[in-house]
């Protein structure tokens, strides 16, 4: 779905650091060997308050597309590599 839409989607954090606003969350750098996922580039700047190595793009930031307020956002991306489960 990411490759065909050209977007990565995000919802509010639901773990220990649960959040109110939806955000796209990513790992910075190349995809580690053996991990299922994608590598991508985007022209949208991540939140300046993102944790080191874990960029986030939150609802309300320039370039972040709100699909469902407080529930679902997306950023435009170019996928450079995809690794599926074997």
N, C-alpha and C positions, 0 to 999 in steps of 0.2 A: 504494500500500500504506500509506503514511503517513496519508493522508486517511481511509482506511477503518478503520485500526486505532487511530488517535489516538495513535500512538507514533512516536518517531524512534529508530532503532537505531544502535548503535555497536560497533565491534570494537577490538582493541588497535591502537595506532599502528604502522604498518609502514614508515615512511619513516626519514629521518635521525634523528629523535627517537623511535625505536621504543620501545614501552612493553610492559610485562608485563600490565597490567590493561586490560580493555575499557573504553572510554569513548565517549560521544556527543560529537562535536565540531561546532562551529558557527561561523559568522561573525556578529559582533554588528552589528546595524543593518539597514537595508533592503537588499533584494536589488538589486545593481547592475543597471542597464539592460542588457538583452541576455544576462544570465546565466540559465541554466536552474537551477531550484531552487524552494525554498519559503521563506516567512516564517512564523514561528510564535511563540507564547507558551507558557510553561510556568510553573507555580508552584514548580518545583523549583529551588532555588538552585544556581548553578554552583559548581564547585570554587573555593575562595579562591586557589588557586595557578595558576589558568588564566592563560595569557598575555593581555596587554591586547588587547582586540578579538577574541579567540578563546575564548569560553567552552567549558568542558568539564564533563561530568558523568560521574564515574568510578564504577566498580564499588565497592561498599562505602559509598557516600554515601547519606544518607537520601533516599528517594524514587526512587532509581535501581533499576530492576527488573532482576534478574539472570536471564537466560534460559538462558545456558550459562556456567558459571563460567569466568572468565579468557578467554572467547571472544565473548560477545554480551550486551549490555545494552540497555536502552531507557528512555526517559523519556516520560511522558504529555505531549501537546502539543495546542494548538488551532492549526490551520493557518489563517492569515489571508490568504495569497496563494500561488498556485502558478503557475509559468511552465514550460511544456513546450518541448521542442525544436521548432523549426518545420520 
